[in-house]
Structures are given as C-alpha cells and as structure tokens.
C-alpha cells in the first residue's frame, strides 16, 4: 500500500501556506506510488 512520505506531507503544508498568501486554496494533493494513489483530502489531511 502506498503511503505519503514525511517529505510529501511537509511540502503540502508549505504549498498550502504559500498559496494562501495569494488566495489560492489547495483542494487535494495526490501521491502516486506502487501503482496506487493516496489522496490527502480523502484522508482528511487537507
């Protein structure tokens, strides 16, 4: 089962904060690995 790395989680947090400065809302971050996808939104992380 694919799992987002700590780096994936950290860059998502940084992107959310940076994009908020210009009023852009991040709706999801999808990580693809091992032929599977993991949605941050589906997991409640966004």
C-alpha positions as CSV (number, residue, x, y, z in Angstrom):
1,X,0.0,0.0,0.0
2,X,1.4,3.4,-1.0
3,X,1.9,5.9,1.9
4,X,2.9,9.5,1.6
5,X,6.4,10.3,3.0
6,X,7.1,12.9,5.6
7,X,8.6,15.0,2.8
8,X,5.2,14.7,0.9
9,X,3.4,16.0,4.0
10,X,5.9,18.8,4.6
11,X,5.8,20.1,1.1
12,X,2.0,20.0,1.1
13,X,1.9,22.1,4.2
14,X,4.4,24.6,2.7
15,X,2.4,24.8,-0.5
16,X,-0.9,25.4,1.3
17,X,0.7,28.2,3.4
18,X,2.4,29.8,0.4
19,X,-0.6,29.7,-1.9
20,X,-2.9,31.1,0.8
21,X,-0.9,34.3,0.6
22,X,-2.3,34.8,-2.9
23,X,-5.7,33.5,-2.1
24,X,-5.3,30.1,-3.8
25,X,-6.9,27.2,-1.9
26,X,-5.4,23.7,-2.3
27,X,-8.1,21.2,-2.7
28,X,-6.1,18.0,-2.7
29,X,-2.6,16.5,-3.1
30,X,-2.5,13.1,-4.7
31,X,0.6,10.9,-4.2
32,X,1.2,8.2,-6.8
33,X,3.4,5.2,-5.9
34,X,3.5,1.4,-6.3
35,X,0.6,1.7,-8.9
36,X,-1.7,3.2,-6.2
37,X,-2.8,6.7,-5.3
38,X,-3.3,8.4,-2.0
39,X,-5.5,11.5,-1.6
40,X,-4.7,13.8,1.2
41,X,-8.2,15.2,1.0
42,X,-9.8,11.7,1.3
43,X,-7.7,11.1,4.4
44,X,-8.8,14.4,5.9
45,X,-5.3,15.9,5.8
46,X,-6.5,18.9,3.8
